[in-house]
Amino acid sequence: MSIIYVLIPIAILFVMLGLAIFFWAVRSKQFEDLDKEGFSILFDEQQAQAKTAAKPETQGTATAATDSTEQNRRQQDDAGQ
């Protein structure tokens, strides 16, 4: 029974610590834009592809070989999923 005198203050400290961390996160605006990071994962690849498509093919065969290697890797990734 005497252990409860130790466990209750420890539990109260954990709750206070959790609340302090939560309020710090709210004050530092950690919860302001939750969708931004999720969408950035989706749009980064599309922006990179748009930049690649917008470049003229003046760099020669090295660029073409790199592009075909990159396309093969993407196809393998898609097939694996």
C-alpha positions in Angstrom: 0.0 0.0 0.0 2.9 2.4 0.6 3.9 2.1 -3.0 0.9 4.1 -4.0 2.5 7.1 -2.3 5.3 6.9 -4.7 3.3 6.0 -7.9 0.8 8.8 -7.6 3.4 11.6 -7.6 5.2 9.9 -10.4 2.0 9.7 -12.4 1.3 13.4 -11.7 4.8 14.3 -12.9 4.2 12.3 -16.2 0.9 14.1 -16.8 2.5 17.5 -16.1 5.4 16.7 -18.4 3.0 15.5 -21.2 0.9 18.7 -20.8 4.0 20.9 -20.9 5.2 19.2 -24.1 1.7 19.5 -25.7 1.4 23.2 -24.8 5.0 23.9 -26.1 4.0 22.2 -29.4 0.9 24.4 -29.7 2.8 27.6 -28.8 5.5 26.8 -31.4 2.9 26.2 -34.0 3.6 22.5 -34.6 0.0 21.8 -35.5 -0.7 24.8 -37.8 -0.4 23.1 -41.2 -0.6 19.4 -40.9 -1.4 18.7 -44.6 1.5 20.6 -46.0 4.1 17.9 -45.3 1.8 15.2 -46.6 1.3 17.0 -49.9 4.9 17.9 -50.3 5.7 14.3 -50.5 3.3 13.9 -53.4 4.3 17.0 -55.3 8.1 16.9 -55.1 8.4 14.2 -57.7 5.9 15.9 -60.0 7.8 19.2 -59.8 11.1 17.3 -60.6 9.5 15.6 -63.6 8.1 18.9 -64.8 11.6 20.5 -64.6 13.1 17.5 -66.5 10.5 17.7 -69.2 11.0 21.5 -69.6 14.7 21.1 -70.2 15.8 21.0 -73.9 17.7 17.9 -75.0 21.0 19.8 -75.7 23.2 17.9 -73.2 23.7 14.9 -75.4 23.6 11.2 -74.8 24.6 11.3 -71.1 21.3 13.0 -70.2 19.3 10.5 -72.3 21.1 7.6 -70.6 20.4 9.0 -67.2 16.8 9.7 -68.0 16.3 6.1 -69.3 18.0 4.7 -66.2 15.7 6.8 -64.0 12.6 5.7 -65.9 13.7 2.0 -65.5 14.1 2.5 -61.8 10.7 4.2 -61.5 9.1 1.3 -63.4 10.7 -1.2 -61.1 9.5 0.7 -58.1 6.0 0.8 -59.4 6.1 -2.9 -60.2 7.3 -3.7 -56.7 4.4 -1.9 -55.1 
